[in-house]
């Protein structure tokens, strides 16, 4: 005959949750380190992609030419000194976000 199992009753509360899982930031850092150790070529490719996101896309020549013309018109109306090259450079600055 099988022994009868009895449930133990305790007055203890549920066990407290311990922080055994790493935080998401730590996971990302660990993942990056794992990638660098596992495949240096993949890490180099990822490093090349990062600066590309920061660089602003070049505006088209038509956009810059129109802005340079407007800069020229504005400069002439105000009677300011300058030349077409300066108008062009200012237009490029305005449209690449380097203000």
Secondary structure as the mmCIF struct_conf table of DSSP 4:
data_model
#
loop_
_struct_conf.conf_type_id
_struct_conf.id
_struct_conf.beg_label_comp_id
_struct_conf.beg_label_asym_id
_struct_conf.beg_label_seq_id
_struct_conf.end_label_comp_id
_struct_conf.end_label_asym_id
_struct_conf.end_label_seq_id
HELX_LH_PP_P HELX_LH_PP_P1 UNK A 2 UNK A 5
HELX_LH_PP_P HELX_LH_PP_P2 UNK A 12 UNK A 18
BEND BEND1 UNK A 21 UNK A 21
HELX_LH_PP_P HELX_LH_PP_P3 UNK A 22 UNK A 23
HELX_RH_AL_P HELX_RH_AL_P1 UNK A 24 UNK A 38
HELX_RH_AL_P HELX_RH_AL_P2 UNK A 40 UNK A 54
BEND BEND2 UNK A 55 UNK A 55
HELX_LH_PP_P HELX_LH_PP_P4 UNK A 56 UNK A 60
HELX_RH_AL_P HELX_RH_AL_P3 UNK A 61 UNK A 78
TURN_TY1_P TURN_TY1_P1 UNK A 79 UNK A 79
HELX_RH_AL_P HELX_RH_AL_P4 UNK A 84 UNK A 96
TURN_TY1_P TURN_TY1_P2 UNK A 97 UNK A 97
#
